[in-house]
Amino acid sequence: MKALITGGAGFIGRWLVKKLLDENFEVWVLDNLENGLESNLEEFHNHPLLKGVVYEDILNEKALHSVFACKPDIVYHLAAQINVHESLENPCKAYEINIKGTYNVLEECRAIGAKVMLMGTCMVYDMAESHKAIDENHPLKPTSPYAGSKLSAEILAESYYHSYGLPVVTCRPFNTYGPYQKYNLEGGVVSIFVRQVLNGDDLTIFGDGTQTRDLLYVEDCVDFLYTASRSEKALGQVINAGSGTDIAVLDLAKMICPDASKIRFAEHRHPQSEIPKLLCDYSKARSLLGWEPKVDLSTGIEKLKAQLLETCALA
């Protein structure tokens, strides 16, 4: 089997590359390195099944077409504009990358009949109504250009499934964390807190810390993506993935840093984008795919700490 991963040098992309190589896929990666890092793929450079790494953009149609010459069986489309705050300040960028870029990928897939694994986001849901666990039938209400553009990409991909019979699966993971995640991107609250503790810095919470997050360990997220990509039952479906448990950001901070005097509070730059509660109902993934998360939060945090400490030691 041949797989192409757009955004493959990113945080989740890096772990997906590892998973597919372990499963004996031939793998190609496309990444413009805006969010990804060359260093994320260093350990795989001599792997015989990593067939190509191209540092280009999905908006570059010529480069994209060239990469698709490998004729992948499955395309994991992870490349995206991923920052909510940036999208509020530059909505055009979110539109270009998340909608036009996805269109480019879909057209290339349509030409060769490749399966599309589309990376969605839980941010498309109506967070004002999220007082309970969110399943795939939860009302939709994108409240940022990021969320709007990602939802538009989902709908576009769904239209290709119905119009052309293109095999498409849309996955909506909740807050993913773990080793190799950048610590200066929103959504990486675990990585940010762990890095701050290891550096001896104060932990900064935006808002009052009562907002909750459903935190999914990255290898569980990648196992979900892989399992969905191998299932015929998943075709044409939108599927959530999360831990099924939420934790308040303040409680998370205390879990990572027991010294409460090191915890600070700050005002939001874009308070309208705050989410009071995020809790995933992944029962569809469980019933349809037989998927369950395996790594609990405390174990995941320890794995992240170990990777950061090892990186510092090597440096």
LOGUDREN-802256 format. One record per residue (C-alpha): chain; x, y, z; residue number from 1; residue in three letters. Coordinates in steps of 0.1 Angstrom, whole numbers, plus 5000, padded with zeros to 4 digits. Layout:
% residues N
A;X;Y;Z;NUM;ALA
...
END
This chain:
% residues 315
A;5000;5000;5000;1;MET
A;5011;5035;4992;2;LYS
A;5002;5065;5014;3;ALA
A;5007;5102;5009;4;LEU
A;5006;5124;5040;5;ILE
A;5000;5162;5035;6;THR
A;5013;5180;5066;7;GLY
A;5034;5149;5073;8;GLY
A;5063;5168;5090;9;ALA
A;5038;5182;5116;10;GLY
A;5031;5170;5151;11;PHE
A;5004;5144;5143;12;ILE
A;5018;5139;5108;13;GLY
A;5052;5127;5123;14;ARG
A;5034;5101;5144;15;TRP
A;5013;5090;5114;16;LEU
A;5045;5085;5093;17;VAL
A;5058;5063;5120;18;LYS
A;5026;5043;5122;19;LYS
A;5024;5037;5085;20;LEU
A;5060;5027;5082;21;LEU
A;5055;5002;5111;22;ASP
A;5025;4989;5091;23;GLU
A;5047;4984;5060;24;ASN
A;5032;5012;5039;25;PHE
A;5053;5030;5013;26;GLU
A;5051;5066;5025;27;VAL
A;5054;5100;5008;28;TRP
A;5053;5133;5027;29;VAL
A;5043;5168;5015;30;LEU
A;5048;5197;5040;31;ASP
A;5055;5234;5035;32;ASN
A;5072;5235;5070;33;LEU
A;5050;5264;5082;34;GLU
A;5039;5243;5112;35;ASN
A;5060;5212;5105;36;GLY
A;5097;5206;5112;37;LEU
A;5123;5187;5092;38;GLU
A;5137;5174;5125;39;SER
A;5104;5156;5131;40;ASN
A;5113;5132;5103;41;LEU
A;5150;5128;5109;42;GLU
A;5147;5093;5125;43;GLU
A;5130;5080;5094;44;PHE
A;5154;5094;5067;45;HIS
A;5171;5060;5061;46;ASN
A;5139;5040;5063;47;HIS
A;5135;5020;5031;48;PRO
A;5098;5026;5030;49;LEU
A;5099;5064;5033;50;LEU
A;5100;5070;4995;51;LYS
A;5098;5108;4993;52;GLY
A;5097;5140;5014;53;VAL
A;5087;5171;4995;54;VAL
A;5088;5205;5012;55;TYR
A;5061;5223;4992;56;GLU
A;5026;5237;4996;57;ASP
A;4993;5222;4987;58;ILE
A;4985;5255;4970;59;LEU
A;5013;5249;4945;60;ASN
A;4993;5228;4920;61;GLU
A;5023;5219;4900;62;LYS
A;5043;5205;4930;63;ALA
A;5012;5188;4943;64;LEU
A;5006;5171;4909;65;HIS
A;5042;5160;4908;66;SER
A;5040;5143;4943;67;VAL
A;5008;5125;4932;68;PHE
A;5028;5108;4905;69;ALA
A;5035;5081;4931;70;CYS
A;4998;5072;4928;71;LYS
A;4990;5067;4965;72;PRO
A;4962;5044;4975;73;ASP
A;4954;5065;5005;74;ILE
A;4959;5103;5011;75;VAL
A;4959;5115;5047;76;TYR
A;4951;5152;5043;77;HIS
A;4965;5168;5075;78;LEU
A;4979;5200;5059;79;ALA
A;4959;5231;5071;80;ALA
A;4959;5265;5086;81;GLN
A;4954;5255;5122;82;ILE
A;4955;5286;5144;83;ASN
A;4922;5301;5155;84;VAL
A;4936;5334;5165;85;HIS
A;4956;5337;5132;86;GLU
A;4924;5330;5112;87;SER
A;4905;5358;5130;88;LEU
A;4933;5382;5120;89;GLU
A;4938;5368;5085;90;ASN
A;4907;5349;5073;91;PRO
A;4920;5349;5037;92;CYS
A;4948;5326;5047;93;LYS
A;4924;5301;5063;94;ALA
A;4902;5302;5032;95;TYR
A;4931;5297;5008;96;GLU
A;4948;5268;5026;97;ILE
A;4918;5250;5041;98;ASN
A;4893;5253;5013;99;ILE
A;4913;5259;4981;100;LYS
A;4941;5236;4993;101;GLY
A;4917;5208;5001;102;THR
A;4901;5213;4967;103;TYR
A;4935;5208;4951;104;ASN
A;4940;5176;4970;105;VAL
A;4906;5163;4962;106;LEU
A;4911;5168;4925;107;GLU
A;4943;5149;4925;108;GLU
A;4927;5121;4945;109;CYS
A;4897;5120;4921;110;ARG
A;4921;5117;4891;111;ALA
A;4935;5084;4905;112;ILE
A;4907;5072;4928;113;GLY
A;4927;5075;4960;114;ALA
A;4910;5072;4993;115;LYS
A;4909;5105;5013;116;VAL
A;4914;5106;5050;117;MET
A;4904;5142;5059;118;LEU
A;4915;5157;5092;119;MET
A;4886;5176;5105;120;GLY
A;4883;5195;5139;121;THR
A;4860;5195;5169;122;CYS
A;4859;5233;5165;123;MET
A;4831;5230;5140;124;VAL
A;4806;5222;5168;125;TYR
A;4783;5246;5186;126;ASP
A;4803;5251;5218;127;MET
A;4776;5271;5234;128;ALA
A;4756;5239;5234;129;GLU
A;4784;5217;5247;130;SER
A;4772;5211;5282;131;HIS
A;4774;5174;5276;132;LYS
A;4796;5151;5255;133;ALA
A;4797;5160;5218;134;ILE
A;4788;5134;5193;135;ASP
A;4786;5137;5155;136;GLU
A;4750;5148;5155;137;ASN
A;4757;5178;5178;138;HIS
A;4747;5211;5163;139;PRO
A;4773;5228;5141;140;LEU
A;4784;5265;5147;141;LYS
A;4818;5275;5134;142;PRO
A;4828;5307;5153;143;THR
A;4861;5315;5136;144;SER
A;4873;5315;5100;145;PRO
A;4895;5285;5109;146;TYR
A;4864;5265;5120;147;ALA
A;4844;5278;5090;148;GLY
A;4870;5269;5065;149;SER
A;4875;5235;5080;150;LYS
A;4838;5228;5079;151;LEU
A;4837;5240;5043;152;SER
A;4865;5216;5035;153;ALA
A;4845;5187;5051;154;GLU
A;4814;5196;5030;155;ILE
A;4834;5198;4998;156;LEU
A;4850;5164;5005;157;ALA
A;4815;5150;5012;158;GLU
A;4803;5163;4979;159;SER
A;4831;5144;4961;160;TYR
A;4820;5112;4979;161;TYR
A;4784;5116;4967;162;HIS
A;4791;5131;4933;163;SER
A;4821;5110;4922;164;TYR
A;4821;5081;4945;165;GLY
A;4855;5092;4959;166;LEU
A;4862;5072;4991;167;PRO
A;4863;5098;5018;168;VAL
A;4864;5096;5056;169;VAL
A;4863;5127;5078;170;THR
A;4879;5124;5113;171;CYS
A;4874;5149;5140;172;ARG
A;4899;5144;5168;173;PRO
A;4896;5165;5200;174;PHE
A;4926;5182;5217;175;ASN
A;4956;5160;5207;176;THR
A;4988;5162;5227;177;TYR
A;5021;5144;5231;178;GLY
A;5058;5143;5222;179;PRO
A;5069;5165;5192;180;TYR
A;5040;5189;5196;181;GLN
A;5051;5225;5194;182;LYS
A;5046;5245;5226;183;TYR
A;5038;5278;5211;184;ASN
A;5006;5269;5192;185;LEU
A;4971;5272;5207;186;GLU
A;4955;5239;5215;187;GLY
A;4989;5226;5228;188;GLY
A;4981;5234;5264;189;VAL
A;4996;5202;5278;190;VAL
A;5028;5207;5259;191;SER
A;5029;5244;5269;192;ILE
A;5024;5236;5306;193;PHE
A;5050;5207;5307;194;VAL
A;5076;5229;5289;195;ARG
A;5070;5257;5314;196;GLN
A;5074;5234;5344;197;VAL
A;5106;5219;5330;198;LEU
A;5120;5254;5324;199;ASN
A;5111;5265;5359;200;GLY
A;5086;5291;5345;201;ASP
A;5052;5301;5358;202;ASP
A;5022;5284;5341;203;LEU
A;4999;5309;5323;204;THR
A;4962;5302;5321;205;ILE
A;4940;5324;5298;206;PHE
A;4907;5331;5315;207;GLY
A;4897;5316;5349;208;ASP
A;4908;5280;5342;209;GLY
A;4873;5265;5345;210;THR
A;4872;5258;5308;211;GLN
A;4876;5220;5301;212;THR
A;4894;5200;5274;213;ARG
A;4891;5164;5262;214;ASP
A;4928;5155;5258;215;LEU
A;4937;5127;5233;216;LEU
A;4972;5112;5233;217;TYR
A;4988;5115;5199;218;VAL
A;4994;5078;5193;219;GLU
A;4958;5071;5201;220;ASP
A;4948;5098;5176;221;CYS
A;4970;5082;5149;222;VAL
A;4957;5047;5157;223;ASP
A;4922;5062;5152;224;PHE
A;4932;5077;5118;225;LEU
A;4948;5045;5107;226;TYR
A;4919;5023;5118;227;THR
A;4894;5045;5101;228;ALA
A;4914;5045;5069;229;SER
A;4913;5007;5068;230;ARG
A;4876;5004;5074;231;SER
A;4850;5002;5046;232;GLU
A;4823;5010;5071;233;LYS
A;4839;5044;5076;234;ALA
A;4835;5056;5040;235;LEU
A;4813;5087;5038;236;GLY
A;4813;5091;5075;237;GLN
A;4823;5118;5100;238;VAL
A;4838;5103;5131;239;ILE
A;4849;5118;5164;240;ASN
A;4878;5107;5185;241;ALA
A;4886;5118;5220;242;GLY
A;4894;5103;5254;243;SER
A;4858;5106;5266;244;GLY
A;4869;5125;5297;245;THR
A;4874;5163;5301;246;ASP
A;4895;5182;5326;247;ILE
A;4895;5218;5337;248;ALA
A;4925;5237;5325;249;VAL
A;4932;5248;5361;250;LEU
A;4931;5212;5373;251;ASP
A;4954;5202;5344;252;LEU
A;4979;5229;5355;253;ALA
A;4978;5216;5391;254;LYS
A;4983;5181;5379;255;MET
A;5014;5191;5360;256;ILE
A;5026;5216;5385;257;CYS
A;5015;5209;5421;258;PRO
A;5030;5243;5433;259;ASP
A;4999;5266;5430;260;ALA
A;5021;5297;5435;261;SER
A;5036;5290;5400;262;LYS
A;5001;5293;5383;263;ILE
A;4992;5327;5368;264;ARG
A;4961;5340;5350;265;PHE
A;4959;5362;5320;266;ALA
A;4932;5378;5298;267;GLU
A;4922;5363;5265;268;HIS
A;4934;5381;5233;269;ARG
A;4903;5368;5216;270;HIS
A;4878;5359;5244;271;PRO
A;4851;5352;5218;272;GLN
A;4870;5321;5207;273;SER
A;4871;5306;5242;274;GLU
A;4853;5272;5247;275;ILE
A;4838;5266;5281;276;PRO
A;4836;5228;5278;277;LYS
A;4850;5202;5254;278;LEU
A;4840;5166;5260;279;LEU
A;4840;5140;5232;280;CYS
A;4815;5113;5227;281;ASP
A;4835;5087;5207;282;TYR
A;4808;5060;5208;283;SER
A;4805;5060;5170;284;LYS
A;4842;5052;5166;285;ALA
A;4839;5025;5192;286;ARG
A;4809;5008;5175;287;SER
A;4819;5014;5139;288;LEU
A;4856;5008;5141;289;LEU
A;4861;4990;5174;290;GLY
A;4885;5019;5184;291;TRP
A;4892;5029;5220;292;GLU
A;4919;5053;5234;293;PRO
A;4945;5034;5253;294;LYS
A;4967;5061;5270;295;VAL
A;4954;5079;5301;296;ASP
A;4963;5115;5307;297;LEU
A;4988;5109;5335;298;SER
A;5007;5084;5314;299;THR
A;5006;5106;5283;300;GLY
A;5020;5135;5303;301;ILE
A;5049;5113;5315;302;GLU
A;5056;5103;5280;303;LYS
A;5058;5139;5269;304;LEU
A;5080;5148;5298;305;LYS
A;5104;5120;5290;306;ALA
A;5107;5131;5253;307;GLN
A;5113;5167;5263;308;LEU
A;5139;5157;5288;309;LEU
A;5156;5135;5263;310;GLU
A;5156;5162;5237;311;THR
A;5172;5186;5262;312;CYS
A;5198;5161;5272;313;ALA
A;5207;5154;5235;314;LEU
A;5209;5192;5229;315;ALA
END
